[in-house]
């Protein structure tokens, strides 16, 4: 019935849209190129819009259709204007009108807007006179970039020309202002959709290196030259043949990919998420290799194209950047010559004409220039980069001479702009001439939930992050600044993950690569040993800090001895922190820095470090402080007895005043009401939940506590189960509240305490209810496709009094409760837990004993534990 109320023109348009979309989908599936299909989609939309325009013109009261269209011009713009229309793209139209024809134009526009909506298309429209359109575009970057891609569709040709020709002319006259506005707008968009080409779930329209990069060239080309087609920009010498081809090929690839996303979703869809990556990799016929998934091969191709867009767009943008009037006048006066060919200005370093002609194509000379740029803290100016880029175009053979080796290590020695310069070398494909294994890592995807960048981008990013530590005002900054051979640390960071993408463990492959690199650079035996060690054991410190109970001094001693001498341990500490930081924004948080720094300080003590107090001395000092606080208390003997039983980690990390407060509540605790406190640790950005009870009153307390905490939508980062004197239990959980950023309100903290207390005192040991979290079908597909196989490991060597159970599996709601309850049902007591999602794996680690509080040695019992856990988790996954 609803369809009968639609106008005949709308009904016909709806039928045409459905028929044409289905026909175009079949053509796409048959392999029609992206650019060609987008043009056909645009033709389809044009045909529909023309019919609706004519129908709307026929509906304006008091005017003939001919009169209406003589006073209007229909102007497609944006993607619709440049004929890049995807199957479910919006339609952007500007309706130009004569100044005296506004009221009829409003009637026309309302009718057209309603009809387009009824057909099922999304219309973005504006109604303006030619002068208004030009004025608005020149004052707003978003309007300008959309109208820069305009074309005539219907109505008055002369009216269209009265807009188009002055607009083109005035854009060129206002280029300096437009350039700044467009770049500012793009920076804001890039911050939202991804500043790095190698983001692993890119928006193929808006992320860095995507279609937006090609559009930037067109918009700025129009503002600067009055041309937005790549061929026209190439003819006027604005872009090179190489860049034109790179942009043209990427446009075809990305448009075809975008068409696939739209057709598959049945709606506008520009996000290349993990589920779509898996699906399209299979659709495109990627088969994978040993050590490389099909999706990783597909994304490597994707990143090759987007890297090409980024490079070409960046060089074009730099080449047309307006010169500062101030610098134009005073630049020569403020520039000094540091040798015959290098000139250091206020912001940039430039080169002589002689250098550009004779030396720009020599790797040694380029490295010399980079070293100078790094030393003086200047960017290399664009004309110099353009010459270098042109000289090294193609697969140029580069001989690694002794001078080249020395220069590269000299470049690595200075933090400064090192990350930026290494990235430039990589873009020029020169870095892989110096370190050949960078070629394998180029655009190599790490298809997991942890890493945010490709392998090559991650490795360079870690170097950049380490250099940033130079400005930290803490132990991490102090240690980085004190490292004598920074070049060796930076080299280790640059190559630490190059072993990925092979069947063998990447650390082992990486160690072999490190040996080859050391030989390639003729490193001394001692430096070679350090480089290989750092790469082979680059995960060891993080694994120990977040998967083991580091209150065990013997464990810390072994770690220190394995990673000494002191200078090498310094490098491993900084490398570990940089590895975290290089994963993605916010990964290296204050909590992780504190944990790693604590392990570093205590390890350095065993290597003769003089910047750390003896842990025995620290404990004695803390105990003395606590003793003074309880002196004269009516329960002083009780306090002293319990304080003496506090574990080192609890003493070391908890302020004395908080310890006394916790113990006072523990001492006053009733048998039927456990003590529960919750406070926000601003220094760590986490909630600390402390729970006290009596050991005899609650068997299997850990799994019940775990269920109580996780049922409140909190992610447990670490847990400590501390058995104290007089059969008391004082447990601590460090958690992140999923419902609040930063410190939760006081009522939330109180509610957490009340709910945990209620759950613990419930006589029925029932599984808690976990709040379900909605996930999309695509998310579920991605999780299934990249599911981590469950693996159970038993470690009976590390801890003297405990058996360590490690559970590697896919994270999910209630997982920790499920594991801890199963351990309880098997008669095991949990004493320490480390819960972490880190470096490609979800890992839960438990220090356990049997019912007699003894370490477990029986092989059959150990195998039974592994089997029970594996079967339970597999059943839960199915």
Helices and strands as residue ranges (DSSP letters): G 2-5, H 8-29, H 34-57, H 65-70, E 72-76, H 78-81, E 91-97, G 99-101, H 102-119, E 123-128, H 130-139, H 141-147, E 151-155, H 157-173, H 175-193, H 211-225, H 230-235, H 241-265, H 274-283, H 294-320, H 325-334, E 336-337, E 342-344, E 348-351, H 353-358, H 363-376, E 379-380, H 382-391, H 402-413, H 418-427, H 431-434, H 438-441, H 455-468, G 469-471, H 475-482, H 486-495, H 506-520, H 525-536, H 540-547, H 553-563, H 566-581, H 590-606, H 615-630, H 636-644, H 648-653, H 656-667, E 675-681, E 686-694, G 695-697, H 701-710, E 714-723, G 725-727, E 728-737, H 746-761, H 777-785, E 791-795, E 803-809, H 815-825, E 829-838, E 841-849, H 859-877
